[in-house]
């Protein structure tokens, strides 16, 4: 096996073009039909927009406060997309779309080089059918970009370790891992592949590339270290300028940002997570539920994976061992979320790909896929029919929380139609064409999600409707201030809107007191024209939310908002500012 892949036949090219066209349709469905949705999208887009408007790309800000929770690379991509396109709605999903399509192509290309173009399609398809992958690909989250970078890094490393020597690809992989670090701290994960590689090479496994120099005098150590050097060089592109500015520009908030992002958001977050506590087996549940139907094949993969272990086939076990190391790494932290292990998905797909076509012909596997397809379809059909004709409680609650009216009927119809595609496909074709039935169900679900759910829920999820109604209720020449705001409110209202600091949901009273005192003082400077868009919360004692002068604005993100004027304000003073780094 060498790094040079055989040319693709016309049939191979046609099948690949069809696959990636379908993938683009599935992932891109709904593109441009919504604004950023909570919890994270508005935050990242707001930070990116502020980078563009302020010219400060090194220290991310949420409103007038620094945002140290994540490294800036993803926000840079969002900012560049916004600069290039000029519209938040048409730019904010672009990095995720490009990264996800790149993940699929890299998985396909590596598998075809390791085995064949047909196997490459099975590998990419295994990634695409995992709902966790498509769901994240259709969101402006860091994770799709992280997965793209980790897959690029793994691609470069495996081109070298299994198909090489290919030192240039090794360097690309190392550099991509470094960029991954300042995308999200765990970007170094692809380098874990060097550990099983070293063990497999020592044990003489098949499939390992004969990595040696061009002449007996070549020193390989320098080449390996050059790759590690490129890994750190990629990190230093962001890290060194940021550290120098934080240490020497005299701004205490920049110094607090440095301490927060280097320690609290990395080491402390992993070793002593303060939220998302889950048991050690949590990721097994995630893989079973959110990677299906691909994860259904795992029961039939045990035997071939065992055979590959016995035969010492590194082409199978190097990506598989790496993926297992990723799962083990995240399982070691008390803080766990389903998307954390998504970078491991292409590794599992690469290890499974050479066996998937044979597994797909197994009667037991086809039966399992039929049960999955019919079961999921039945749940969707029954849910839609219940909302349309039978059980009103779910529908009523959704309408109340999401601000939907009669247009909600299209959501229920979509559920019925999508579910029927799966149920009728299994009923009509049984196990004979069950893979096509399953793919049709999943494809229809994601198309419905993009073309029906996105526009239906956008006004409420993005808070656009709330902000528009608040602006319409202002007096002539009125000014709007945001109290107890979330990122989507400031994003929709505009960066020049008055805001008085950000209080997280878990904030204690001093934060609320400080914010409210500033807001009250601001309104009283021009009581005839200034109004507060406020969330009705306990702890805001300076505001009489029951005052008859208040204007009810409605709900957004399951929260109730009112427009408050000077008549509803009581005397209060702002709590002292605790200084940089405080929440």
GIHUHU-V383070 format. One line per field, one symbol per residue. psi: psi as a letter, one per 40 degrees, with the letter a starting at -180 (. if undefined). Layout:
BEGIN
psi=???
END
This chain:
BEGIN
psi=hiehiiihiddddddddddddddddddeheheeiihiiddddddddddddddddehedgiihbeiigediiedddddddddddddehddeddedddddddddddddddddddddciddddddddddddehdddddddeigidddddddddddddddddddddeahgdddddddddddddddedideeeddedddddddddddefiiehighiididehhddddddddddddddddddddddddddddeeehdddddddddddddecdddddgieifhiideddddddddeeiedededdeedddddddddefhdddeddddddddddddddeidhhidededdedddddddddeeddddeehdddddddddddddddddddddddddddchedddddddddefibdeeddddddddddddddddddddeaedfdddddddddddddddddedddddeddddeedddddddddeiiheiihihhfiidddddddieeihifihhideiidddddddddddddddedgddehihhihgiiegeehgeeheeihhdaihffihiihhaddeiihiihiiheaiei.
END
